[in-house]
Amino acid sequence: MIETIEALEAIYGPANPRSLQKEIPRLNPDYRAFVEASPMIMVATAGPEGLDCSPKGDAPGFVQILDDETLAIPDRPGNNRIDNLRNIIRDPRISLLFIIPGVGETLRVNGRAVISNDEELLSRFSVGGKLPKTVILVTIESVYFHCAKAFVRSALWDPARHVERSKLPSAGQILQHISQGAFDGAAYDRDLPERTKATLY
């Protein structure tokens, strides 16, 4: 087992200077373009109750840029576990990964977050008259792009490599298996498309 930084660095060697140069403390025009084009982010937080990494998605630009050092992320209805929000209350550190379909590079943002339910702020994110429950405000501490190697290796955007949904257990089947048959998975799956549509916002 590798247990020291020195041992780790002996294996990997020094960081590529460009990987350090691309990290800046605020958005620039290039990085703003990635935020504005992204319909999907991964939100990572940590707290005394554990770690969380949650996907959040909407129309491109759903993460609003308030200024070069501040982002606003709407929190739409979900299952009310609110693991990442609980973490932010206890530990404001946050990390975001912006993903754009068809693009290999991703944008990484590290910073500190607070949660707001200010009515004027919520109104900025209205969709069909429906507001998010809260908005996560992120103060940027560092931002940089990540190269495309992971997406090239995984062929993530290659339709020929996409997996048919029917080849994996459905949400209802998973819940039925976990409950050892006490949950009606077939009914859950049958109602899921309409339920999802009705509760998106």
C-alpha positions as CSV (number, residue, x, y, z in Angstrom):
1,M,0.0,0.0,0.0
2,I,1.2,3.5,-0.8
3,E,1.0,5.6,2.4
4,T,3.1,8.7,1.8
5,I,3.0,11.6,-0.6
6,E,6.7,10.9,-1.3
7,A,6.0,7.4,-2.4
8,L,3.1,8.5,-4.6
9,E,5.2,11.2,-6.3
10,A,8.0,8.7,-6.9
11,I,5.6,6.7,-9.0
12,Y,3.9,9.5,-11.0
13,G,6.7,12.1,-11.2
14,P,6.2,15.8,-11.3
15,A,2.9,17.4,-12.5
16,N,2.8,18.6,-16.1
17,P,3.4,22.4,-15.8
18,R,0.4,23.0,-18.1
19,S,-1.9,21.2,-15.7
20,L,-1.0,23.8,-13.0
21,Q,-1.0,26.8,-15.4
22,K,-4.6,26.2,-16.5
23,E,-5.9,26.6,-12.9
24,I,-7.1,30.1,-12.1
25,P,-9.1,31.6,-9.2
26,R,-12.1,32.9,-11.3
27,L,-13.9,32.4,-14.6
28,N,-12.4,33.8,-17.7
29,P,-14.2,34.0,-21.1
30,D,-13.2,30.4,-22.1
31,Y,-14.3,28.9,-18.8
32,R,-17.5,30.9,-18.9
33,A,-18.3,29.3,-22.2
34,F,-18.1,25.8,-20.7
35,V,-20.5,26.8,-17.9
36,E,-23.0,28.3,-20.3
37,A,-23.0,25.2,-22.6
38,S,-23.3,22.6,-19.9
39,P,-26.6,20.8,-19.2
40,M,-25.1,18.5,-16.6
41,I,-22.9,18.8,-13.6
42,M,-21.7,16.5,-10.8
43,V,-21.8,18.1,-7.4
44,A,-19.4,16.7,-4.7
45,T,-19.6,17.6,-1.1
46,A,-18.3,16.2,2.2
47,G,-19.6,16.3,5.8
48,P,-19.5,14.5,9.1
49,E,-22.2,12.2,8.0
50,G,-20.3,11.2,4.9
51,L,-19.5,12.0,1.2
52,D,-21.9,12.8,-1.6
53,C,-21.6,13.2,-5.4
54,S,-25.0,14.1,-7.0
55,P,-25.9,14.8,-10.6
56,K,-27.8,17.9,-11.5
57,G,-29.1,18.7,-15.0
58,D,-31.3,21.0,-16.9
59,A,-31.2,23.1,-20.0
60,P,-27.7,24.4,-21.0
61,G,-26.8,27.3,-18.8
62,F,-29.0,26.2,-15.9
63,V,-26.0,27.1,-13.7
64,Q,-26.1,30.8,-13.8
65,I,-23.0,33.0,-13.6
66,L,-23.6,35.8,-11.2
67,D,-20.1,37.1,-11.6
68,D,-16.7,35.7,-12.4
69,E,-16.4,34.3,-8.9
70,T,-19.9,33.3,-8.1
71,L,-22.2,30.5,-9.5
72,A,-25.8,29.8,-8.7
73,I,-27.3,26.3,-9.0
74,P,-31.0,25.6,-8.7
75,D,-32.0,22.6,-6.5
76,R,-35.1,21.1,-8.1
77,P,-37.5,18.6,-6.5
78,G,-36.0,15.2,-5.8
79,N,-36.2,12.4,-3.2
80,N,-35.6,14.8,-0.3
81,R,-32.5,12.9,0.9
82,I,-30.7,16.3,0.3
83,D,-27.4,14.7,1.2
84,N,-25.3,17.4,-0.5
85,L,-27.3,20.2,1.1
86,R,-26.9,18.7,4.5
87,N,-23.1,18.5,3.9
88,I,-23.0,22.1,2.8
89,I,-24.6,23.3,6.0
90,R,-21.9,21.5,8.0
91,D,-18.9,21.9,5.6
92,P,-19.1,24.5,2.8
93,R,-16.5,23.0,0.6
94,I,-17.8,21.9,-2.8
95,S,-16.5,20.6,-6.1
96,L,-18.3,20.7,-9.5
97,L,-17.7,18.9,-12.7
98,F,-19.3,20.4,-15.8
99,I,-20.1,18.0,-18.6
100,I,-21.1,18.9,-22.2
101,P,-22.5,16.1,-24.5
102,G,-20.1,15.3,-27.3
103,V,-17.2,17.3,-25.7
104,G,-14.3,15.4,-24.1
105,E,-13.0,18.2,-21.9
106,T,-14.8,18.9,-18.7
107,L,-14.6,22.0,-16.4
108,R,-13.8,21.6,-12.8
109,V,-14.7,24.2,-10.1
110,N,-13.7,24.0,-6.5
111,G,-15.0,26.5,-3.9
112,R,-17.3,27.1,-1.0
113,A,-21.1,27.0,-1.0
114,V,-24.1,28.4,0.9
115,I,-27.8,27.6,0.5
116,S,-30.3,30.4,-0.2
117,N,-34.1,30.5,-0.4
118,D,-34.2,34.2,-1.3
119,E,-37.4,34.8,-3.3
120,E,-35.7,37.1,-5.8
121,L,-33.0,34.6,-6.4
122,L,-35.4,31.7,-6.7
123,S,-37.4,33.6,-9.3
124,R,-34.4,33.7,-11.6
125,F,-34.8,29.9,-12.1
126,S,-38.5,29.7,-12.8
127,V,-39.6,27.1,-15.3
128,G,-43.2,27.0,-16.2
129,G,-44.0,29.1,-13.1
130,K,-42.3,26.5,-10.8
131,L,-39.4,27.6,-8.7
132,P,-36.5,25.5,-7.2
133,K,-36.7,24.8,-3.5
134,T,-33.4,26.4,-2.9
135,V,-30.3,27.8,-4.8
136,I,-26.7,26.7,-4.1
137,L,-24.4,29.7,-4.3
138,V,-20.8,28.8,-5.0
139,T,-17.9,31.1,-4.4
140,I,-15.2,30.0,-6.8
141,E,-11.7,29.3,-5.4
142,S,-10.2,27.5,-8.4
143,V,-11.4,26.6,-11.9
144,Y,-9.7,24.6,-14.6
145,F,-10.4,22.3,-17.5
146,H,-9.7,18.6,-17.5
147,C,-8.4,16.9,-20.7
148,A,-10.5,14.5,-22.7
149,K,-8.5,11.3,-22.1
150,A,-11.2,9.7,-19.8
151,F,-13.9,10.3,-22.4
152,V,-11.7,9.0,-25.2
153,R,-10.9,5.8,-23.3
154,S,-14.5,5.2,-22.3
155,A,-15.9,6.2,-25.8
156,L,-18.7,7.7,-23.8
157,W,-20.2,9.8,-26.6
158,D,-20.0,6.9,-29.2
159,P,-23.6,5.8,-29.8
160,A,-22.3,2.3,-30.9
161,R,-21.0,1.8,-27.3
162,H,-24.3,2.9,-25.6
163,V,-25.9,0.3,-23.4
164,E,-29.6,-0.6,-23.9
165,R,-31.5,0.2,-20.7
166,S,-33.2,-3.1,-20.7
167,K,-29.9,-4.9,-20.1
168,L,-29.7,-3.5,-16.6
169,P,-32.0,-3.9,-13.6
170,S,-34.8,-1.2,-13.6
171,A,-35.3,1.1,-10.7
172,G,-38.4,-0.9,-9.7
173,Q,-36.5,-4.2,-9.8
174,I,-33.7,-2.8,-7.7
175,L,-36.2,-1.6,-5.0
176,Q,-38.0,-4.9,-5.1
177,H,-34.8,-6.9,-4.7
178,I,-33.6,-4.7,-1.8
179,S,-36.9,-5.0,-0.1
180,Q,-36.9,-8.8,-0.6
181,G,-40.1,-8.7,-2.6
182,A,-42.1,-6.4,-0.3
183,F,-42.0,-3.6,-2.9
184,D,-44.1,-3.7,-6.1
185,G,-41.3,-3.0,-8.7
186,A,-43.5,-3.6,-11.7
187,A,-46.0,-1.0,-10.6
188,Y,-43.2,1.5,-9.8
189,D,-41.7,1.0,-13.3
190,R,-45.0,1.3,-15.0
191,D,-45.8,4.7,-13.3
192,L,-42.3,6.1,-13.4
193,P,-42.3,7.9,-16.8
194,E,-45.5,9.9,-16.0
195,R,-44.3,10.5,-12.4
196,T,-41.0,11.8,-13.6
197,K,-42.6,14.1,-16.1
198,A,-45.0,15.5,-13.5
199,T,-42.3,16.1,-10.9
200,L,-39.4,17.5,-13.0
201,Y,-39.9,21.0,-11.7
